[in-house]
Amino acid sequence: MSPAEPTQQKTIVITGASDGIGLEAASQLARQGHHVALVGRTPAKVEAAWKRIRAESPDVPVETFLCDNTSLADVRGLAHELLAAYPRIDVLVNNAGTVFDKRTVTPDGIEATFQVNHLAGFLLTELLLDRIVASGPARIVTTSSIGHYSGTMDFDDLGFERGYQIMRAYGRSKLANVLHTRHLARRLEGTGVTATVLHPGVVRTAFGREDTGRLLRLMFPLVTPFMKTPEQGAATSIYLASSPEVAGATGAYFANRRPKRSSKLSYDLDLAGRLWDVSAELTGVTEGAR
C-alpha cells in the first residue's frame, strides 16, 4: 500500500485533454481544486478547453501544452516543458489516443496507432518518471479499452506490415497499455507511485472519426444513442486520479470504477518486460532500470 496521500491541491497532467473524456476529466478535477495541465494536439481546441475550465474554475491554475503524438520529438519537447513548469507532478493521466483506418507510418517510421496510443505515453511516462517518483505519493493513470481483450503482440510484425486491420492494430495498442501498466506497477513497488489502467466505456466523442473509414463513420449515428456521454466516460479516470479509495491500488485494470479481470495475455509479465525493451528501443529510452 502507498502512504496516505495528502488532500491538498495536486498537479495533474492530462494528455488528450482538449475534448472528449480528457476534457471532462480535466474540468471535473479542476472543480475539485486541482492544478491541471491540459495537453492537446490542436491549438484552437486546446485554447477552447482552457477557456471553458477557466470559466468554470477561475481560482484554479490551468495551463496548456501542445503535443502531436505522431512525433516522438514532440513528446520529448512536451516532457521538457512540463519538467520546467512543475517542480512536482502528482498525477499523470495518459489519455490521448486515436485509431487509423489505413496503415499509417509516422515520421519516426512507426505504425501510427501503436505510436499514438502506446509509445507516446510510454515515452512521456519514462521522461517524467523521476519527477513523479520525487512527488510521491503519486499516480500514473492510463486509458486503455475493452478492445485490449482481442489484442495480440507479434514482435516480428509489430506494425502490421504483413496486413493491417484497424481493430487488430487498435487492440494491440490497447493491450500494450495494460502490459505497460503491469510492468510499471512492478517497477514502482515501494516508491509511493501507483499505476492503473482503465476502460472508460464506449463513449460518445469524436474519437478517431477523422481517421476511420466511410463504413465506420456511417455507423457512428446509429450507435451513438447507446454510448456513454463524455461525462460518464470520464468517471473512472477521475476516480483513479483523485479518489482516496484507490490510494494504494496499483497494477489493476478498472472499468466503471471497479477493478476487473483483464485479458489473459495482459498478465504475462515476461511479455510485459519484452514490450518494455522494444518500446525503449523504439523511443530511444536508454536510462532507468526495467
Protein Blocks (a to p, Z undefined) as FASTA:
>chain_A
ZZdddfbdcddddehilgcjllmmmmmmmmnopacddddfblklmmmmmmmmmmmmmmbc
cddddddfkbmklmmmmmmmmmmmpmbdfbdcdfbccddfbacddfkopafklmmmmmmm
mmmmmmmmmmmmmmpccdddddddfklmmpccdfklmnopnopcfklmmmmmmmmmmmmm
mmmmmmmgonlpacddddebjaddfehklmmcfklmmmmmmmmmmpccfklmmmmmmmmm
mpmklmmgghiaceehiacdddfklmmmklmmmmmmmmmmmnopaghcZZ
